[in-house]
Amino acid sequence: RLDLFVLFFGSSFCHLWTVSMPGRPLPSSSPLRVGIIGGGQLGRMLSLEAPRLNLTTYHLDAAGCPASLCIPSSHLVVGSISSAAGIDELASRVDVLTCEIEHIDADAVAAAERKYPNLRVRPSAAVVRTIQDKLVQKDHFRARGVPLPPYLDCPTEDAVRDAIRALGLPLMLKARRGGYDGRGNAVVRTEADVSAAFASLGGRDGVPLYAEGWIDYVQELAVMVVRSDWEGTASVSSYPTVTAVQKDSICVAVLCPAVGCSEESRRRAEEVARKAVDGLGEGAAGVFGVELFLTRNGDVLLNEVAPRPHNTGHYTQDACAVSQFENHLRAVCGMEIGNCATIVGAAAMVNVLGAPSGSMSDTLASSDRAQTVPRAVVHWYGKAACRPGRKMGHVNLTAPSPAELDLPLRALLTMERLDPVGDCGLPSAPPPLVSVVMGSDSDLPAMADAVAVLARFGVPTEVDVVSAHRTPDKLMKHGRGAAARGVEVIVAGAGGAAHLPGMLAAVTPVPVIGVPVKTSTLNGQDSLLSIVQMPRGIPVATVAIGNSTNAGLLAVRILGASRPELQKKMVEYQENMKKE
């Protein structure tokens, strides 16, 4: 209920609530001071959220970093994020210490924890250490029953060859520390590749490596998890599962909800992500970006965890009640976790990467074009230098449904030099809002008017033959998967026994409209009575015998209840009826 008040009454209520919480380190008259190790785009977006929560932020990073553009100059500690002296100076000036990147000096953070007993460090140095070393991270999660790909430590080239015998080929060789955006990884396809891969990752220079078995995955998923641990009481929540679209090992887009992924797989991904983050235990507070694999056999495996807001969570800025950045600040400061639910039917994030030319003007031109896309919101990072492929900003896109997200998303992806189908896995046709089904192809003439009406109103529609008696398994799959595919209304035509509409209504949360099809024996009376007399709890909106036109119009009205543009078209349709 607090989240609803924050959403409607805004920052003033949020200020009142945060300062009055028991156990705050500072009196209510003073903003809480939050130190952030790192001043890149993540730190910048954290600082942009801070004032609404009555927080003030300080950063450790180079002069001119993105975060420095939105804080007072006195709040920037100029230095390297791995500088022990810089971390100590930042810690001495704040009440809470957190990070925007995990590649920091965890020993220096631990020293600050000891030196400043009133300093709250979240995530703690111990948690950061666990995550920094990916082999230690995997051992930690495996001991707690989190599903993982098979892996082995590979301190030597011979150990890599042993891993090939144990895990098979191809094999992914990884640096235990420091890798991101594809850096620190090498694919071993044959045993002849071992020496070159080992050397390329610094193995001969003492860089510790490990190997992962090759995963035949359908797609990469991501879940942002929020954990708060104020005064020893842990609270864990998660944002929806999203598809993370990768190209050349860099995240280029995020799709919410995850596409081509069942509701069961989404729930499983969120369960695995929450279990992993909660398993980090004491000191694990903030937002954690959890990357996962969805395998071809439906398993969900953890890839890795980052102890901070994540690129795959940027969509939350415009699609959710509370963004990942606000929730990170809430959690590290000991506040209540905010509402992680989406406030739109569908969303996407597309990264604005440095143009192939490396030109800032070319990259800005791409960002400017994105602003012409309806419902698109551009987030520019303020980086001074541009280079090809560098993350310079991102664009969030929202819509009432996946179907309505489709066309503007394709336009946005094309602007960013991405193939919507080949690179991003979008279907060749837009997802449907309405599913028109019938028990037999002989019913198609009776259902054609519904299809025509939906086309007239510009409603994306799928048409299929689904028999309750001849193809019951297909019926169950169609009905149970309708909502996950983005379908919001089902129009089902059936004759005779006419079980199709009722059976669909029994297995889907989506509204079902039944169309009794006229039969040669009883002129459709049997169809009408079969559809209209559904038991309590299984509603089917039933139109007149053979009147699929009204079924199509009713579907438009249902959709129009949350879509002003469709409602406007319906009013125009009604006005035109007066002239007929």
WOKASUL-V518399 format. One record per helix or strand of 2 or more residues. SS is the DSSP state (helix for helix, strand for strand). FROM is the first residue (numbers start at 1). TO is the last residue. If there is no record, write none. Layout:
((SS,FROM,TO) (SS,FROM,TO))
//
This chain:
((helix,2,9) (helix,11,19) (strand,32,37) (helix,41,53) (strand,55,61) (helix,66,70) (helix,73,75) (strand,76,78) (helix,84,92) (strand,96,99) (helix,106,115) (strand,120,121) (helix,125,132) (helix,134,143) (strand,151,153) (helix,157,167) (strand,171,175) (strand,185,188) (helix,191,200) (helix,203,205) (strand,209,213) (strand,217,228) (helix,230,232) (strand,235,238) (strand,242,247) (strand,250,256) (helix,263,278) (strand,286,295) (strand,300,306) (helix,311,313) (helix,316,319) (helix,324,332) (strand,346,353) (helix,360,370) (strand,376,380) (strand,391,399) (helix,402,415) (strand,434,438) (helix,441,456) (strand,461,465) (helix,472,481) (strand,489,494) (helix,500,507) (strand,511,516) (helix,525,532) (strand,541,543) (helix,548,560) (helix,564,577))
//
